[in-house]
Amino acid sequence: MTWSEFGRRVSENAQLGTDHGAAGPMFLFGNTIKGGFHGEPPSLSLLDNGNLGYTTDFRSVYATILERWLDAPADDVLGARFDPINIFVA
């Protein structure tokens, strides 16, 4: 599993690139992970102060990995309850 602490902003900056923003992707690899995209694509018109809005809380992914892969109490690790998501092959 990989996660980056920053996404990219939508608008181009003065150097013709994009600045750090929010709502970055997560990647999960392995034989037990359902392939494909999970969650909804972010809207390019409903921005949060110029940033993409996230559609899946990364803590829900963490909770899923903790509970269903590592058999660890996600509530204790994350400090709150986050609903797991359906990312594992049955």
N, C-alpha and C positions, 0 to 999 in steps of 0.2 A: 504494500500500500504506500502510495506517495501522496503528499499534500504540500502545497506551497502556501506560504503565509500571505501572499499577495496575488491579486489578479491583475488585469490591465484595464485602464480606463477606455471608454469608447472613443472619445474625441482624440484627434491627432494633436500633438504638441508642436511647438515652434521648430523642433528638430525633425519633423515629419515622422515621429514615432508615437508611442503612447506611454503615458506615465503609469506608475504603480496604482492599482485600484483595489477593488474588492471582488468577491465572487469568483475565485479561481477554481480550476478543475481539480478533481481527485482521480487517481488512477489506482485500480486494484487488479492484480494479476494472480492467476493460479487456476488449477484444474477445477476447483470447487466454486469459482465465481461465475455467475451468469454473465455471459458476454454481452456487449452492447452498451448503450447509453441508459442511465438511470436518472430519473428526475425530469423536470421540464426544462426546456431551453430558456435562458434568460431573455427578457424583453429588451430590445434596443430602443424602445420609446419610453418605457417606464423606468427611468434611471433614478438612482439615489445619490443626489448631489454629483452627478456625472459618472457615477459608478454603476455597473451592472448590479442588479439585485439578485441575491442567491435564491435558489428554489429548493435546495436540500441543505439542511443544517449539517455541517460536517460532524457535529457531535452525535447525530443519529447514526452516521457511518461508524464512528468510533464505538458507540454503544453496541452496534451490531457485531463488530469484530470482537470486542471484549466479551460479550455474552455468548455468542454462537461459535466463536473460533477458539478463544483463549479460556473460556469457561470462568470468566472473572466477573465480579459484581460491578457492572457499569455505573450504577448509581453511586457507589462508594468512590470509584475512580474519578468520575466526572462531576460529582457533587450535586447532581440533580438527575431526574429521570428524562431520558430522550427515547422516543419511539424508534425501535429498530426498523430497518428497511429490508426488503426482500432482494438480497443480492447473491445468495448462495444457491447452487444447484441442489435440487431436492434429492 
